[in-house]
Protein backbone atom coordinates (compact mmCIF):
# COMPACT_ATOMS: atom_id res chain seq x y z
CA UNK A 1 0.00 0.00 0.00
CA UNK A 2 1.46 3.30 -1.04
CA UNK A 3 0.72 6.98 -0.46
CA UNK A 4 -1.94 7.11 -3.18
CA UNK A 5 -3.78 4.10 -1.75
CA UNK A 6 -3.82 5.86 1.61
CA UNK A 7 -5.18 9.02 -0.02
CA UNK A 8 -7.92 6.94 -1.68
CA UNK A 9 -8.83 5.34 1.64
CA UNK A 10 -8.87 8.68 3.46
CA UNK A 11 -11.15 10.14 0.80
CA UNK A 12 -13.52 7.16 0.91
CA UNK A 13 -13.67 7.31 4.71
CA UNK A 14 -14.66 10.97 4.45
CA UNK A 15 -17.24 10.37 1.70
CA UNK A 16 -17.98 6.85 0.52
CA UNK A 17 -20.64 8.11 -1.91
CA UNK A 18 -18.36 10.21 -4.07
CA UNK A 19 -18.09 9.16 -7.68
CA UNK A 20 -14.96 7.46 -8.95
CA UNK A 21 -14.43 10.50 -11.17
CA UNK A 22 -14.42 12.82 -8.15
CA UNK A 23 -12.24 10.42 -6.17
CA UNK A 24 -9.70 10.18 -8.99
CA UNK A 25 -9.53 13.96 -9.24
CA UNK A 26 -9.05 14.37 -5.48
CA UNK A 27 -6.18 11.88 -5.33
CA UNK A 28 -4.51 13.00 -8.57
CA UNK A 29 -5.18 9.98 -10.79
CA UNK A 30 -7.07 9.37 -13.98
CA UNK A 31 -10.26 7.36 -13.74
CA UNK A 32 -9.01 3.90 -14.82
CA UNK A 33 -6.00 3.66 -12.48
CA UNK A 34 -8.15 4.96 -9.60
CA UNK A 35 -10.82 2.36 -10.32
CA UNK A 36 -8.18 -0.42 -10.46
CA UNK A 37 -6.76 0.68 -7.11
CA UNK A 38 -10.18 0.83 -5.43
CA UNK A 39 -11.03 -2.63 -6.79
CA UNK A 40 -7.65 -3.98 -5.57
CA UNK A 41 -8.26 -2.51 -2.09
CA UNK A 42 -11.71 -4.15 -2.04
CA UNK A 43 -10.31 -7.50 -3.25
CA UNK A 44 -7.56 -7.38 -0.61
CA UNK A 45 -10.15 -6.89 2.13
CA UNK A 46 -8.90 -3.42 3.07
CA UNK A 47 -12.24 -1.92 2.03
CA UNK A 48 -14.90 -4.18 3.54
CA UNK A 49 -18.02 -2.29 2.54
CA UNK A 50 -19.91 0.96 2.14
CA UNK A 51 -22.81 2.15 4.26
CA UNK A 52 -24.79 5.16 5.35
CA UNK A 53 -24.17 6.54 8.83
CA UNK A 54 -27.49 7.02 10.60
CA UNK A 55 -28.45 9.26 13.50
CA UNK A 56 -29.62 6.99 16.33
CA UNK A 57 -31.51 9.80 18.17
CA UNK A 58 -33.31 10.85 14.99
CA UNK A 59 -34.49 7.26 14.62
CA UNK A 60 -35.75 7.10 18.20
CA UNK A 61 -32.75 5.37 19.79
CA UNK A 62 -32.02 7.94 22.48
CA UNK A 63 -30.61 5.57 25.11
CA UNK A 64 -27.13 4.02 24.97
CA UNK A 65 -25.41 1.69 27.38
CA UNK A 66 -22.20 -0.27 27.60
CA UNK A 67 -22.75 -3.76 28.97
CA UNK A 68 -19.83 -5.77 30.29
CA UNK A 69 -20.32 -9.54 30.22
CA UNK A 70 -18.50 -12.11 32.30
CA UNK A 71 -18.97 -15.71 31.21
CA UNK A 72 -19.40 -18.59 33.60
CA UNK A 73 -16.93 -20.72 31.67
CA UNK A 74 -14.25 -19.77 29.18
CA UNK A 75 -13.88 -22.97 27.19
CA UNK A 76 -14.19 -22.91 23.41
CA UNK A 77 -17.77 -24.17 23.15
CA UNK A 78 -19.07 -21.74 25.79
CA UNK A 79 -17.46 -18.82 23.97
CA UNK A 80 -18.77 -20.04 20.60
CA UNK A 81 -22.31 -20.42 21.96
CA UNK A 82 -22.28 -16.93 23.44
CA UNK A 83 -20.88 -15.34 20.27
CA UNK A 84 -23.35 -17.23 18.06
CA UNK A 85 -26.27 -15.83 20.07
CA UNK A 86 -25.19 -12.16 19.89
CA UNK A 87 -26.17 -11.45 16.26
CA UNK A 88 -29.76 -12.32 17.20
CA UNK A 89 -29.99 -9.21 19.38
CA UNK A 90 -30.38 -6.27 17.00
CA UNK A 91 -29.93 -3.65 19.73
CA UNK A 92 -26.31 -4.75 20.26
CA UNK A 93 -24.50 -2.47 17.82
CA UNK A 94 -20.95 -3.53 18.74
CA UNK A 95 -19.45 -6.44 20.63
CA UNK A 96 -15.80 -6.92 21.54
CA UNK A 97 -14.17 -9.88 23.24
CA UNK A 98 -11.72 -8.64 25.84
CA UNK A 99 -8.62 -10.00 27.53
CA UNK A 100 -9.07 -10.46 31.27
CA UNK A 101 -12.25 -9.71 33.18
CA UNK A 102 -14.87 -8.95 31.95
CA UNK A 103 -14.95 -11.15 28.87
CA UNK A 104 -17.01 -8.92 26.55
CA UNK A 105 -18.03 -5.32 26.06
CA UNK A 106 -21.33 -4.70 24.27
CA UNK A 107 -22.55 -1.36 22.94
CA UNK A 108 -26.34 -1.26 23.14
CA UNK A 109 -28.93 1.24 21.91
CA UNK A 110 -32.63 1.33 22.77
CA UNK A 111 -35.47 3.83 22.69
CA UNK A 112 -35.35 4.59 26.42
CA UNK A 113 -34.55 3.20 29.88
CA UNK A 114 -37.64 0.93 30.11
CA UNK A 115 -36.75 -0.58 26.71
CA UNK A 116 -33.19 -1.18 27.94
CA UNK A 117 -34.50 -2.86 31.09
CA UNK A 118 -36.66 -5.20 28.99
CA UNK A 119 -33.73 -5.98 26.71
CA UNK A 120 -31.50 -6.62 29.71
CA UNK A 121 -34.03 -8.87 31.48
CA UNK A 122 -35.46 -10.71 28.48
CA UNK A 123 -32.48 -11.13 26.16
CA UNK A 124 -29.07 -10.14 27.53
CA UNK A 125 -29.41 -12.01 30.81
CA UNK A 126 -30.52 -15.12 28.90
CA UNK A 127 -27.51 -15.29 26.62
CA UNK A 128 -25.69 -18.63 26.89
CA UNK A 129 -23.12 -19.03 29.67
CA UNK A 130 -23.58 -15.56 31.19
CA UNK A 131 -22.41 -15.32 34.78
CA UNK A 132 -22.62 -11.56 35.27
CA UNK A 133 -23.75 -8.46 33.40
CA UNK A 134 -22.58 -5.01 34.43
CA UNK A 135 -23.90 -1.99 32.63
CA UNK A 136 -23.03 1.66 32.55
CA UNK A 137 -25.07 4.34 30.86
CA UNK A 138 -23.64 6.54 28.15
CA UNK A 139 -23.98 10.20 29.12
CA UNK A 140 -22.70 11.72 25.89
CA UNK A 141 -20.98 10.52 22.74
CA UNK A 142 -17.80 12.51 22.33
CA UNK A 143 -16.17 10.65 19.42
CA UNK A 144 -18.12 8.31 17.15
CA UNK A 145 -17.16 6.48 13.99
CA UNK A 146 -13.85 8.27 13.70
CA UNK A 147 -11.98 7.47 10.49
CA UNK A 148 -8.81 5.41 10.86
CA UNK A 149 -5.65 7.55 10.98
CA UNK A 150 -4.08 7.13 7.56
C-alpha positions in Angstrom: 0.0 0.0 0.0 1.5 3.3 -1.0 0.7 7.0 -0.5 -1.9 7.1 -3.2 -3.8 4.1 -1.8 -3.8 5.9 1.6 -5.2 9.0 0.0 -7.9 6.9 -1.7 -8.8 5.3 1.6 -8.9 8.7 3.5 -11.2 10.1 0.8 -13.5 7.2 0.9 -13.7 7.3 4.7 -14.7 11.0 4.4 -17.2 10.4 1.7 -18.0 6.9 0.5 -20.6 8.1 -1.9 -18.4 10.2 -4.1 -18.1 9.2 -7.7 -15.0 7.5 -8.9 -14.4 10.5 -11.2 -14.4 12.8 -8.1 -12.2 10.4 -6.2 -9.7 10.2 -9.0 -9.5 14.0 -9.2 -9.0 14.4 -5.5 -6.2 11.9 -5.3 -4.5 13.0 -8.6 -5.2 10.0 -10.8 -7.1 9.4 -14.0 -10.3 7.4 -13.7 -9.0 3.9 -14.8 -6.0 3.7 -12.5 -8.2 5.0 -9.6 -10.8 2.4 -10.3 -8.2 -0.4 -10.5 -6.8 0.7 -7.1 -10.2 0.8 -5.4 -11.0 -2.6 -6.8 -7.7 -4.0 -5.6 -8.3 -2.5 -2.1 -11.7 -4.2 -2.0 -10.3 -7.5 -3.3 -7.6 -7.4 -0.6 -10.2 -6.9 2.1 -8.9 -3.4 3.1 -12.2 -1.9 2.0 -14.9 -4.2 3.5 -18.0 -2.3 2.5 -19.9 1.0 2.1 -22.8 2.1 4.3 -24.8 5.2 5.3 -24.2 6.5 8.8 -27.5 7.0 10.6 -28.5 9.3 13.5 -29.6 7.0 16.3 -31.5 9.8 18.2 -33.3 10.9 15.0 -34.5 7.3 14.6 -35.7 7.1 18.2 -32.7 5.4 19.8 -32.0 7.9 22.5 -30.6 5.6 25.1 -27.1 4.0 25.0 -25.4 1.7 27.4 -22.2 -0.3 27.6 -22.8 -3.8 29.0 -19.8 -5.8 30.3 -20.3 -9.5 30.2 -18.5 -12.1 32.3 -19.0 -15.7 31.2 -19.4 -18.6 33.6 -16.9 -20.7 31.7 -14.2 -19.8 29.2 -13.9 -23.0 27.2 -14.2 -22.9 23.4 -17.8 -24.2 23.2 -19.1 -21.7 25.8 -17.5 -18.8 24.0 -18.8 -20.0 20.6 -22.3 -20.4 22.0 -22.3 -16.9 23.4 -20.9 -15.3 20.3 -23.3 -17.2 18.1 -26.3 -15.8 20.1 -25.2 -12.2 19.9 -26.2 -11.4 16.3 -29.8 -12.3 17.2 -30.0 -9.2 19.4 -30.4 -6.3 17.0 -29.9 -3.6 19.7 -26.3 -4.7 20.3 -24.5 -2.5 17.8 -20.9 -3.5 18.7 -19.4 -6.4 20.6 -15.8 -6.9 21.5 -14.2 -9.9 23.2 -11.7 -8.6 25.8 -8.6 -10.0 27.5 -9.1 -10.5 31.3 -12.2 -9.7 33.2 -14.9 -8.9 31.9 -14.9 -11.2 28.9 -17.0 -8.9 26.5 -18.0 -5.3 26.1 -21.3 -4.7 24.3 -22.5 -1.4 22.9 -26.3 -1.3 23.1 -28.9 1.2 21.9 -32.6 1.3 22.8 -35.5 3.8 22.7 -35.3 4.6 26.4 -34.6 3.2 29.9 -37.6 0.9 30.1 -36.7 -0.6 26.7 -33.2 -1.2 27.9 -34.5 -2.9 31.1 -36.7 -5.2 29.0 -33.7 -6.0 26.7 -31.5 -6.6 29.7 -34.0 -8.9 31.5 -35.5 -10.7 28.5 -32.5 -11.1 26.2 -29.1 -10.1 27.5 -29.4 -12.0 30.8 -30.5 -15.1 28.9 -27.5 -15.3 26.6 -25.7 -18.6 26.9 -23.1 -19.0 29.7 -23.6 -15.6 31.2 -22.4 -15.3 34.8 -22.6 -11.6 35.3 -23.8 -8.5 33.4 -22.6 -5.0 34.4 -23.9 -2.0 32.6 -23.0 1.7 32.5 -25.1 4.3 30.9 -23.6 6.5 28.1 -24.0 10.2 29.1 -22.7 11.7 25.9 -21.0 10.5 22.7 -17.8 12.5 22.3 -16.2 10.7 19.4 -18.1 8.3 17.2 -17.2 6.5 14.0 -13.9 8.3 13.7 -12.0 7.5 10.5 -8.8 5.4 10.9 -5.7 7.5 11.0 -4.1 7.1 7.6 
